[in-house]
């Protein structure tokens, strides 16, 4: 795993910073591209669908993991 990389994004009109490893950012970038969404739009959708008790960074890691597992399943 690599070091944490911070990205800043506006969610619901509020600026926030998220720190994730580069591997997670790569999967999230690919997810946005596959869904024809801007990166901010994808993060906004994931933010809106997460349970309120789950931190945003954790929700993004879970979404990236689920995407990677789905792709691995599709390729086997």
HTML snippet that shows the backbone in 3Dmol.js (N, CA, C, O; Angstrom):
<script src="https://3Dmol.org/build/3Dmol-min.js"></script>
<div id="view" style="width:600px;height:400px;position:relative"></div>
<script>
const pdb = `
ATOM      1  N   UNK A   1       0.844  -1.183   0.000  1.00  0.00           N
ATOM      2  CA  UNK A   1       0.000   0.000   0.000  1.00  0.00           C
ATOM      3  C   UNK A   1       0.886   1.241   0.000  1.00  0.00           C
ATOM      4  O   UNK A   1       1.982   1.265   0.559  1.00  0.00           O
ATOM      5  N   UNK A   2       0.372   2.236  -0.633  1.00  0.00           N
ATOM      6  CA  UNK A   2       1.111   3.488  -0.717  1.00  0.00           C
ATOM      7  C   UNK A   2       0.697   4.432   0.403  1.00  0.00           C
ATOM      8  O   UNK A   2      -0.193   4.136   1.200  1.00  0.00           O
ATOM      9  N   UNK A   3       1.365   5.563   0.437  1.00  0.00           N
ATOM     10  CA  UNK A   3       1.014   6.590   1.412  1.00  0.00           C
ATOM     11  C   UNK A   3      -0.341   7.192   1.078  1.00  0.00           C
ATOM     12  O   UNK A   3      -0.846   7.045  -0.035  1.00  0.00           O
ATOM     13  N   UNK A   4      -0.918   7.868   2.057  1.00  0.00           N
ATOM     14  CA  UNK A   4      -2.200   8.525   1.846  1.00  0.00           C
ATOM     15  C   UNK A   4      -2.036   9.739   0.941  1.00  0.00           C
ATOM     16  O   UNK A   4      -1.070  10.493   1.052  1.00  0.00           O
ATOM     17  N   UNK A   5      -2.992   9.908   0.053  1.00  0.00           N
ATOM     18  CA  UNK A   5      -3.042  11.061  -0.841  1.00  0.00           C
ATOM     19  C   UNK A   5      -4.325  11.805  -0.529  1.00  0.00           C
ATOM     20  O   UNK A   5      -5.406  11.216  -0.500  1.00  0.00           O
ATOM     21  N   UNK A   6      -4.199  13.105  -0.297  1.00  0.00           N
ATOM     22  CA  UNK A   6      -5.374  13.920   0.012  1.00  0.00           C
ATOM     23  C   UNK A   6      -5.924  14.547  -1.255  1.00  0.00           C
ATOM     24  O   UNK A   6      -5.177  15.015  -2.114  1.00  0.00           O
ATOM     25  N   UNK A   7      -7.247  14.547  -1.353  1.00  0.00           N
ATOM     26  CA  UNK A   7      -7.953  15.267  -2.410  1.00  0.00           C
ATOM     27  C   UNK A   7      -9.030  16.101  -1.740  1.00  0.00           C
ATOM     28  O   UNK A   7      -9.642  15.682  -0.757  1.00  0.00           O
ATOM     29  N   UNK A   8      -9.250  17.280  -2.283  1.00  0.00           N
ATOM     30  CA  UNK A   8     -10.310  18.151  -1.782  1.00  0.00           C
ATOM     31  C   UNK A   8     -11.460  18.133  -2.765  1.00  0.00           C
ATOM     32  O   UNK A   8     -11.254  18.093  -3.978  1.00  0.00           O
ATOM     33  N   UNK A   9     -12.672  18.164  -2.237  1.00  0.00           N
ATOM     34  CA  UNK A   9     -13.868  18.094  -3.063  1.00  0.00           C
ATOM     35  C   UNK A   9     -14.982  18.865  -2.371  1.00  0.00           C
ATOM     36  O   UNK A   9     -15.002  18.973  -1.145  1.00  0.00           O
ATOM     37  N   UNK A  10     -15.899  19.396  -3.153  1.00  0.00           N
ATOM     38  CA  UNK A  10     -17.078  20.061  -2.593  1.00  0.00           C
ATOM     39  C   UNK A  10     -18.235  19.081  -2.573  1.00  0.00           C
ATOM     40  O   UNK A  10     -18.591  18.504  -3.601  1.00  0.00           O
ATOM     41  N   UNK A  11     -18.816  18.897  -1.403  1.00  0.00           N
ATOM     42  CA  UNK A  11     -19.983  18.034  -1.234  1.00  0.00           C
ATOM     43  C   UNK A  11     -21.086  18.861  -0.599  1.00  0.00           C
ATOM     44  O   UNK A  11     -20.925  19.394   0.499  1.00  0.00           O
ATOM     45  N   UNK A  12     -22.194  18.960  -1.290  1.00  0.00           N
ATOM     46  CA  UNK A  12     -23.338  19.737  -0.790  1.00  0.00           C
ATOM     47  C   UNK A  12     -22.924  21.154  -0.408  1.00  0.00           C
ATOM     48  O   UNK A  12     -23.385  21.706   0.591  1.00  0.00           O
ATOM     49  N   UNK A  13     -22.049  21.728  -1.222  1.00  0.00           N
ATOM     50  CA  UNK A  13     -21.628  23.102  -0.994  1.00  0.00           C
ATOM     51  C   UNK A  13     -20.567  23.293   0.068  1.00  0.00           C
ATOM     52  O   UNK A  13     -20.196  24.427   0.372  1.00  0.00           O
ATOM     53  N   UNK A  14     -20.070  22.210   0.638  1.00  0.00           N
ATOM     54  CA  UNK A  14     -19.030  22.294   1.665  1.00  0.00           C
ATOM     55  C   UNK A  14     -17.759  21.635   1.153  1.00  0.00           C
ATOM     56  O   UNK A  14     -17.797  20.540   0.591  1.00  0.00           O
ATOM     57  N   UNK A  15     -16.643  22.306   1.351  1.00  0.00           N
ATOM     58  CA  UNK A  15     -15.351  21.779   0.932  1.00  0.00           C
ATOM     59  C   UNK A  15     -14.868  20.786   1.987  1.00  0.00           C
ATOM     60  O   UNK A  15     -14.905  21.067   3.185  1.00  0.00           O
ATOM     61  N   UNK A  16     -14.417  19.629   1.526  1.00  0.00           N
ATOM     62  CA  UNK A  16     -13.885  18.625   2.448  1.00  0.00           C
ATOM     63  C   UNK A  16     -12.661  17.972   1.824  1.00  0.00           C
ATOM     64  O   UNK A  16     -12.532  17.926   0.601  1.00  0.00           O
ATOM     65  N   UNK A  17     -11.777  17.478   2.651  1.00  0.00           N
ATOM     66  CA  UNK A  17     -10.591  16.758   2.189  1.00  0.00           C
ATOM     67  C   UNK A  17     -10.725  15.298   2.580  1.00  0.00           C
ATOM     68  O   UNK A  17     -11.184  14.962   3.672  1.00  0.00           O
ATOM     69  N   UNK A  18     -10.315  14.448   1.667  1.00  0.00           N
ATOM     70  CA  UNK A  18     -10.381  13.007   1.884  1.00  0.00           C
ATOM     71  C   UNK A  18      -8.984  12.451   1.632  1.00  0.00           C
ATOM     72  O   UNK A  18      -8.347  12.796   0.636  1.00  0.00           O
ATOM     73  N   UNK A  19      -8.510  11.603   2.521  1.00  0.00           N
ATOM     74  CA  UNK A  19      -7.198  10.981   2.373  1.00  0.00           C
ATOM     75  C   UNK A  19      -7.376   9.479   2.168  1.00  0.00           C
ATOM     76  O   UNK A  19      -7.923   8.781   3.021  1.00  0.00           O
ATOM     77  N   UNK A  20      -6.902   9.000   1.020  1.00  0.00           N
ATOM     78  CA  UNK A  20      -6.944   7.571   0.695  1.00  0.00           C
ATOM     79  C   UNK A  20      -5.626   7.172   0.043  1.00  0.00           C
ATOM     80  O   UNK A  20      -4.874   8.023  -0.433  1.00  0.00           O
ATOM     81  N   UNK A  21      -5.359   5.891   0.027  1.00  0.00           N
ATOM     82  CA  UNK A  21      -4.205   5.364  -0.681  1.00  0.00           C
ATOM     83  C   UNK A  21      -4.445   5.476  -2.189  1.00  0.00           C
ATOM     84  O   UNK A  21      -5.587   5.474  -2.648  1.00  0.00           O
ATOM     85  N   UNK A  22      -3.355   5.573  -2.950  1.00  0.00           N
ATOM     86  CA  UNK A  22      -3.471   5.774  -4.401  1.00  0.00           C
ATOM     87  C   UNK A  22      -4.235   4.645  -5.089  1.00  0.00           C
ATOM     88  O   UNK A  22      -4.910   4.872  -6.093  1.00  0.00           O
ATOM     89  N   UNK A  23      -4.131   3.433  -4.553  1.00  0.00           N
ATOM     90  CA  UNK A  23      -4.849   2.309  -5.159  1.00  0.00           C
ATOM     91  C   UNK A  23      -6.361   2.520  -5.099  1.00  0.00           C
ATOM     92  O   UNK A  23      -7.070   2.189  -6.049  1.00  0.00           O
ATOM     93  N   UNK A  24      -6.853   3.064  -4.001  1.00  0.00           N
ATOM     94  CA  UNK A  24      -8.288   3.338  -3.891  1.00  0.00           C
ATOM     95  C   UNK A  24      -8.699   4.474  -4.819  1.00  0.00           C
ATOM     96  O   UNK A  24      -9.750   4.406  -5.456  1.00  0.00           O
ATOM     97  N   UNK A  25      -7.873   5.525  -4.901  1.00  0.00           N
ATOM     98  CA  UNK A  25      -8.188   6.623  -5.816  1.00  0.00           C
ATOM     99  C   UNK A  25      -8.260   6.114  -7.253  1.00  0.00           C
ATOM    100  O   UNK A  25      -9.123   6.547  -8.017  1.00  0.00           O
ATOM    101  N   UNK A  26      -7.373   5.210  -7.628  1.00  0.00           N
ATOM    102  CA  UNK A  26      -7.368   4.688  -8.997  1.00  0.00           C
ATOM    103  C   UNK A  26      -8.668   3.960  -9.313  1.00  0.00           C
ATOM    104  O   UNK A  26      -9.234   4.137 -10.391  1.00  0.00           O
ATOM    105  N   UNK A  27      -9.143   3.143  -8.379  1.00  0.00           N
ATOM    106  CA  UNK A  27     -10.405   2.422  -8.595  1.00  0.00           C
ATOM    107  C   UNK A  27     -11.566   3.405  -8.664  1.00  0.00           C
ATOM    108  O   UNK A  27     -12.441   3.266  -9.519  1.00  0.00           O
ATOM    109  N   UNK A  28     -11.586   4.394  -7.778  1.00  0.00           N
ATOM    110  CA  UNK A  28     -12.670   5.379  -7.789  1.00  0.00           C
ATOM    111  C   UNK A  28     -12.653   6.209  -9.073  1.00  0.00           C
ATOM    112  O   UNK A  28     -13.712   6.514  -9.622  1.00  0.00           O
ATOM    113  N   UNK A  29     -11.471   6.576  -9.555  1.00  0.00           N
ATOM    114  CA  UNK A  29     -11.370   7.301 -10.828  1.00  0.00           C
ATOM    115  C   UNK A  29     -11.940   6.457 -11.968  1.00  0.00           C
ATOM    116  O   UNK A  29     -12.672   6.967 -12.816  1.00  0.00           O
ATOM    117  N   UNK A  30     -11.604   5.165 -11.986  1.00  0.00           N
ATOM    118  CA  UNK A  30     -12.118   4.265 -13.023  1.00  0.00           C
ATOM    119  C   UNK A  30     -13.629   4.104 -12.913  1.00  0.00           C
ATOM    120  O   UNK A  30     -14.319   4.045 -13.931  1.00  0.00           O
ATOM    121  N   UNK A  31     -14.148   4.034 -11.693  1.00  0.00           N
ATOM    122  CA  UNK A  31     -15.600   3.925 -11.493  1.00  0.00           C
ATOM    123  C   UNK A  31     -16.314   5.133 -12.087  1.00  0.00           C
ATOM    124  O   UNK A  31     -17.325   4.988 -12.774  1.00  0.00           O
ATOM    125  N   UNK A  32     -15.791   6.315 -11.825  1.00  0.00           N
ATOM    126  CA  UNK A  32     -16.406   7.536 -12.351  1.00  0.00           C
ATOM    127  C   UNK A  32     -16.398   7.514 -13.872  1.00  0.00           C
ATOM    128  O   UNK A  32     -17.397   7.850 -14.507  1.00  0.00           O
ATOM    129  N   UNK A  33     -15.287   7.123 -14.447  1.00  0.00           N
ATOM    130  CA  UNK A  33     -15.167   7.081 -15.904  1.00  0.00           C
ATOM    131  C   UNK A  33     -16.133   6.059 -16.501  1.00  0.00           C
ATOM    132  O   UNK A  33     -16.807   6.354 -17.488  1.00  0.00           O
ATOM    133  N   UNK A  34     -16.209   4.871 -15.920  1.00  0.00           N
ATOM    134  CA  UNK A  34     -17.106   3.824 -16.421  1.00  0.00           C
ATOM    135  C   UNK A  34     -18.566   4.242 -16.358  1.00  0.00           C
ATOM    136  O   UNK A  34     -19.371   3.831 -17.194  1.00  0.00           O
ATOM    137  N   UNK A  35     -18.907   5.053 -15.377  1.00  0.00           N
ATOM    138  CA  UNK A  35     -20.297   5.481 -15.183  1.00  0.00           C
ATOM    139  C   UNK A  35     -20.594   6.828 -15.841  1.00  0.00           C
ATOM    140  O   UNK A  35     -21.682   7.383 -15.686  1.00  0.00           O
ATOM    141  N   UNK A  36     -19.607   7.343 -16.577  1.00  0.00           N
ATOM    142  CA  UNK A  36     -19.750   8.644 -17.239  1.00  0.00           C
ATOM    143  C   UNK A  36     -20.149   9.744 -16.262  1.00  0.00           C
ATOM    144  O   UNK A  36     -21.010  10.573 -16.556  1.00  0.00           O
ATOM    145  N   UNK A  37     -19.510   9.738 -15.099  1.00  0.00           N
ATOM    146  CA  UNK A  37     -19.743  10.745 -14.071  1.00  0.00           C
ATOM    147  C   UNK A  37     -18.456  11.520 -13.834  1.00  0.00           C
ATOM    148  O   UNK A  37     -17.357  10.996 -14.016  1.00  0.00           O
ATOM    149  N   UNK A  38     -18.605  12.761 -13.431  1.00  0.00           N
ATOM    150  CA  UNK A  38     -17.422  13.466 -12.952  1.00  0.00           C
ATOM    151  C   UNK A  38     -17.000  12.807 -11.642  1.00  0.00           C
ATOM    152  O   UNK A  38     -17.790  12.122 -10.993  1.00  0.00           O
ATOM    153  N   UNK A  39     -15.761  13.023 -11.273  1.00  0.00           N
ATOM    154  CA  UNK A  39     -15.286  12.450 -10.020  1.00  0.00           C
ATOM    155  C   UNK A  39     -16.116  12.976  -8.855  1.00  0.00           C
ATOM    156  O   UNK A  39     -16.488  12.219  -7.959  1.00  0.00           O
ATOM    157  N   UNK A  40     -16.404  14.274  -8.870  1.00  0.00           N
ATOM    158  CA  UNK A  40     -17.200  14.886  -7.794  1.00  0.00           C
ATOM    159  C   UNK A  40     -18.601  14.291  -7.738  1.00  0.00           C
ATOM    160  O   UNK A  40     -19.142  14.084  -6.652  1.00  0.00           O
ATOM    161  N   UNK A  41     -19.191  14.014  -8.895  1.00  0.00           N
ATOM    162  CA  UNK A  41     -20.541  13.430  -8.919  1.00  0.00           C
ATOM    163  C   UNK A  41     -20.534  12.024  -8.330  1.00  0.00           C
ATOM    164  O   UNK A  41     -21.441  11.664  -7.580  1.00  0.00           O
ATOM    165  N   UNK A  42     -19.528  11.230  -8.658  1.00  0.00           N
ATOM    166  CA  UNK A  42     -19.432   9.882  -8.088  1.00  0.00           C
ATOM    167  C   UNK A  42     -19.291   9.949  -6.571  1.00  0.00           C
ATOM    168  O   UNK A  42     -19.989   9.241  -5.846  1.00  0.00           O
ATOM    169  N   UNK A  43     -18.396  10.791  -6.099  1.00  0.00           N
ATOM    170  CA  UNK A  43     -18.192  10.901  -4.654  1.00  0.00           C
ATOM    171  C   UNK A  43     -19.470  11.396  -3.986  1.00  0.00           C
ATOM    172  O   UNK A  43     -19.812  10.941  -2.895  1.00  0.00           O
ATOM    173  N   UNK A  44     -20.174  12.316  -4.623  1.00  0.00           N
ATOM    174  CA  UNK A  44     -21.443  12.803  -4.083  1.00  0.00           C
ATOM    175  C   UNK A  44     -22.472  11.698  -3.960  1.00  0.00           C
ATOM    176  O   UNK A  44     -23.183  11.619  -2.958  1.00  0.00           O
ATOM    177  N   UNK A  45     -22.559  10.839  -4.974  1.00  0.00           N
ATOM    178  CA  UNK A  45     -23.505   9.715  -4.924  1.00  0.00           C
ATOM    179  C   UNK A  45     -23.130   8.734  -3.813  1.00  0.00           C
ATOM    180  O   UNK A  45     -23.993   8.271  -3.066  1.00  0.00           O
ATOM    181  N   UNK A  46     -21.855   8.426  -3.713  1.00  0.00           N
ATOM    182  CA  UNK A  46     -21.409   7.508  -2.666  1.00  0.00           C
ATOM    183  C   UNK A  46     -21.628   8.117  -1.282  1.00  0.00           C
ATOM    184  O   UNK A  46     -21.997   7.415  -0.342  1.00  0.00           O
ATOM    185  N   UNK A  47     -21.401   9.407  -1.163  1.00  0.00           N
ATOM    186  CA  UNK A  47     -21.625  10.092   0.108  1.00  0.00           C
ATOM    187  C   UNK A  47     -23.099  10.037   0.494  1.00  0.00           C
ATOM    188  O   UNK A  47     -23.430   9.782   1.652  1.00  0.00           O
ATOM    189  N   UNK A  48     -23.979  10.274  -0.465  1.00  0.00           N
ATOM    190  CA  UNK A  48     -25.418  10.289  -0.182  1.00  0.00           C
ATOM    191  C   UNK A  48     -25.948   8.909   0.192  1.00  0.00           C
ATOM    192  O   UNK A  48     -26.943   8.798   0.909  1.00  0.00           O
ATOM    193  N   UNK A  49     -25.287   7.855  -0.290  1.00  0.00           N
ATOM    194  CA  UNK A  49     -25.797   6.503  -0.046  1.00  0.00           C
ATOM    195  C   UNK A  49     -25.167   5.809   1.163  1.00  0.00           C
ATOM    196  O   UNK A  49     -25.564   4.698   1.514  1.00  0.00           O
ATOM    197  N   UNK A  50     -24.203   6.445   1.792  1.00  0.00           N
ATOM    198  CA  UNK A  50     -23.523   5.791   2.927  1.00  0.00           C
ATOM    199  C   UNK A  50     -24.348   5.931   4.200  1.00  0.00           C
ATOM    200  O   UNK A  50     -25.071   6.912   4.373  1.00  0.00           O
ATOM    201  N   UNK A  51     -24.238   4.948   5.092  1.00  0.00           N
ATOM    202  CA  UNK A  51     -24.888   5.084   6.401  1.00  0.00           C
ATOM    203  C   UNK A  51     -24.280   6.273   7.150  1.00  0.00           C
ATOM    204  O   UNK A  51     -23.078   6.514   7.037  1.00  0.00           O
ATOM    205  N   UNK A  52     -25.075   7.009   7.901  1.00  0.00           N
ATOM    206  CA  UNK A  52     -24.561   8.210   8.570  1.00  0.00           C
ATOM    207  C   UNK A  52     -23.432   7.935   9.565  1.00  0.00           C
ATOM    208  O   UNK A  52     -22.618   8.816   9.842  1.00  0.00           O
ATOM    209  N   UNK A  53     -23.384   6.736  10.092  1.00  0.00           N
ATOM    210  CA  UNK A  53     -22.323   6.426  11.064  1.00  0.00           C
ATOM    211  C   UNK A  53     -21.011   6.016  10.397  1.00  0.00           C
ATOM    212  O   UNK A  53     -19.994   5.880  11.077  1.00  0.00           O
ATOM    213  N   UNK A  54     -21.018   5.816   9.077  1.00  0.00           N
ATOM    214  CA  UNK A  54     -19.797   5.402   8.378  1.00  0.00           C
ATOM    215  C   UNK A  54     -19.053   6.636   7.869  1.00  0.00           C
ATOM    216  O   UNK A  54     -19.629   7.439   7.135  1.00  0.00           O
ATOM    217  N   UNK A  55     -17.792   6.797   8.242  1.00  0.00           N
ATOM    218  CA  UNK A  55     -17.008   7.923   7.723  1.00  0.00           C
ATOM    219  C   UNK A  55     -16.893   7.848   6.198  1.00  0.00           C
ATOM    220  O   UNK A  55     -16.887   6.764   5.616  1.00  0.00           O
ATOM    221  N   UNK A  56     -16.804   9.013   5.569  1.00  0.00           N
ATOM    222  CA  UNK A  56     -16.753   9.063   4.111  1.00  0.00           C
ATOM    223  C   UNK A  56     -15.568   8.272   3.561  1.00  0.00           C
ATOM    224  O   UNK A  56     -15.731   7.513   2.606  1.00  0.00           O
ATOM    225  N   UNK A  57     -14.396   8.431   4.137  1.00  0.00           N
ATOM    226  CA  UNK A  57     -13.225   7.704   3.631  1.00  0.00           C
ATOM    227  C   UNK A  57     -13.448   6.197   3.693  1.00  0.00           C
ATOM    228  O   UNK A  57     -13.059   5.478   2.772  1.00  0.00           O
ATOM    229  N   UNK A  58     -14.060   5.717   4.750  1.00  0.00           N
ATOM    230  CA  UNK A  58     -14.361   4.284   4.863  1.00  0.00           C
ATOM    231  C   UNK A  58     -15.355   3.855   3.799  1.00  0.00           C
ATOM    232  O   UNK A  58     -15.197   2.795   3.193  1.00  0.00           O
ATOM    233  N   UNK A  59     -16.377   4.666   3.566  1.00  0.00           N
ATOM    234  CA  UNK A  59     -17.373   4.344   2.543  1.00  0.00           C
ATOM    235  C   UNK A  59     -16.735   4.284   1.160  1.00  0.00           C
ATOM    236  O   UNK A  59     -17.096   3.436   0.344  1.00  0.00           O
ATOM    237  N   UNK A  60     -15.794   5.174   0.898  1.00  0.00           N
ATOM    238  CA  UNK A  60     -15.116   5.165  -0.403  1.00  0.00           C
ATOM    239  C   UNK A  60     -14.229   3.931  -0.549  1.00  0.00           C
ATOM    240  O   UNK A  60     -14.168   3.339  -1.627  1.00  0.00           O
ATOM    241  N   UNK A  61     -13.547   3.542   0.514  1.00  0.00           N
ATOM    242  CA  UNK A  61     -12.729   2.326   0.453  1.00  0.00           C
ATOM    243  C   UNK A  61     -13.598   1.093   0.204  1.00  0.00           C
ATOM    244  O   UNK A  61     -13.240   0.227  -0.594  1.00  0.00           O
ATOM    245  N   UNK A  62     -14.730   1.017   0.885  1.00  0.00           N
ATOM    246  CA  UNK A  62     -15.641  -0.120   0.697  1.00  0.00           C
ATOM    247  C   UNK A  62     -16.166  -0.140  -0.734  1.00  0.00           C
ATOM    248  O   UNK A  62     -16.217  -1.204  -1.352  1.00  0.00           O
ATOM    249  N   UNK A  63     -16.555   1.007  -1.271  1.00  0.00           N
ATOM    250  CA  UNK A  63     -17.055   1.073  -2.648  1.00  0.00           C
ATOM    251  C   UNK A  63     -15.977   0.631  -3.636  1.00  0.00           C
ATOM    252  O   UNK A  63     -16.263  -0.100  -4.584  1.00  0.00           O
ATOM    253  N   UNK A  64     -14.744   1.072  -3.413  1.00  0.00           N
ATOM    254  CA  UNK A  64     -13.644   0.676  -4.294  1.00  0.00           C
ATOM    255  C   UNK A  64     -13.384  -0.823  -4.194  1.00  0.00           C
ATOM    256  O   UNK A  64     -13.151  -1.480  -5.208  1.00  0.00           O
ATOM    257  N   UNK A  65     -13.421  -1.362  -2.992  1.00  0.00           N
ATOM    258  CA  UNK A  65     -13.225  -2.800  -2.801  1.00  0.00           C
ATOM    259  C   UNK A  65     -14.330  -3.593  -3.486  1.00  0.00           C
ATOM    260  O   UNK A  65     -14.053  -4.581  -4.165  1.00  0.00           O
ATOM    261  N   UNK A  66     -15.572  -3.170  -3.314  1.00  0.00           N
ATOM    262  CA  UNK A  66     -16.692  -3.865  -3.959  1.00  0.00           C
ATOM    263  C   UNK A  66     -16.538  -3.847  -5.478  1.00  0.00           C
ATOM    264  O   UNK A  66     -16.810  -4.847  -6.142  1.00  0.00           O
ATOM    265  N   UNK A  67     -16.104  -2.718  -6.026  1.00  0.00           N
ATOM    266  CA  UNK A  67     -15.893  -2.609  -7.473  1.00  0.00           C
ATOM    267  C   UNK A  67     -14.797  -3.570  -7.927  1.00  0.00           C
ATOM    268  O   UNK A  67     -14.952  -4.271  -8.927  1.00  0.00           O
ATOM    269  N   UNK A  68     -13.695  -3.599  -7.191  1.00  0.00           N
ATOM    270  CA  UNK A  68     -12.586  -4.484  -7.550  1.00  0.00           C
ATOM    271  C   UNK A  68     -12.997  -5.948  -7.459  1.00  0.00           C
ATOM    272  O   UNK A  68     -12.634  -6.744  -8.326  1.00  0.00           O
ATOM    273  N   UNK A  69     -13.740  -6.311  -6.434  1.00  0.00           N
ATOM    274  CA  UNK A  69     -14.211  -7.692  -6.297  1.00  0.00           C
ATOM    275  C   UNK A  69     -15.174  -8.062  -7.422  1.00  0.00           C
ATOM    276  O   UNK A  69     -15.127  -9.177  -7.941  1.00  0.00           O
ATOM    277  N   UNK A  70     -16.037  -7.136  -7.796  1.00  0.00           N
ATOM    278  CA  UNK A  70     -16.976  -7.391  -8.892  1.00  0.00           C
ATOM    279  C   UNK A  70     -16.227  -7.600 -10.204  1.00  0.00           C
ATOM    280  O   UNK A  70     -16.551  -8.506 -10.971  1.00  0.00           O
ATOM    281  N   UNK A  71     -15.232  -6.766 -10.458  1.00  0.00           N
ATOM    282  CA  UNK A  71     -14.443  -6.917 -11.681  1.00  0.00           C
ATOM    283  C   UNK A  71     -13.693  -8.239 -11.690  1.00  0.00           C
ATOM    284  O   UNK A  71     -13.611  -8.893 -12.730  1.00  0.00           O
ATOM    285  N   UNK A  72     -13.150  -8.640 -10.556  1.00  0.00           N
ATOM    286  CA  UNK A  72     -12.443  -9.918 -10.473  1.00  0.00           C
ATOM    287  C   UNK A  72     -13.399 -11.073 -10.733  1.00  0.00           C
ATOM    288  O   UNK A  72     -13.043 -12.037 -11.410  1.00  0.00           O
ATOM    289  N   UNK A  73     -14.605 -10.978 -10.202  1.00  0.00           N
ATOM    290  CA  UNK A  73     -15.621 -12.012 -10.410  1.00  0.00           C
ATOM    291  C   UNK A  73     -16.037 -12.080 -11.874  1.00  0.00           C
ATOM    292  O   UNK A  73     -16.207 -13.165 -12.431  1.00  0.00           O
ATOM    293  N   UNK A  74     -16.199 -10.909 -12.495  1.00  0.00           N
ATOM    294  CA  UNK A  74     -16.591 -10.856 -13.905  1.00  0.00           C
ATOM    295  C   UNK A  74     -15.516 -11.433 -14.819  1.00  0.00           C
ATOM    296  O   UNK A  74     -15.823 -11.978 -15.879  1.00  0.00           O
ATOM    297  N   UNK A  75     -14.261 -11.314 -14.408  1.00  0.00           N
ATOM    298  CA  UNK A  75     -13.144 -11.776 -15.229  1.00  0.00           C
ATOM    299  C   UNK A  75     -12.785 -13.236 -14.998  1.00  0.00           C
ATOM    300  O   UNK A  75     -11.890 -13.760 -15.661  1.00  0.00           O
ATOM    301  N   UNK A  76     -13.464 -13.903 -14.069  1.00  0.00           N
ATOM    302  CA  UNK A  76     -13.111 -15.306 -13.801  1.00  0.00           C
ATOM    303  C   UNK A  76     -14.120 -16.254 -14.405  1.00  0.00           C
ATOM    304  O   UNK A  76     -13.979 -17.470 -14.276  1.00  0.00           O
TER     305      UNK A  76
END
`;
const viewer = $3Dmol.createViewer("view");
viewer.addModel(pdb, "pdb");
viewer.setStyle({}, {cartoon: {color: "spectrum"}});
viewer.zoomTo();
viewer.render();
</script>
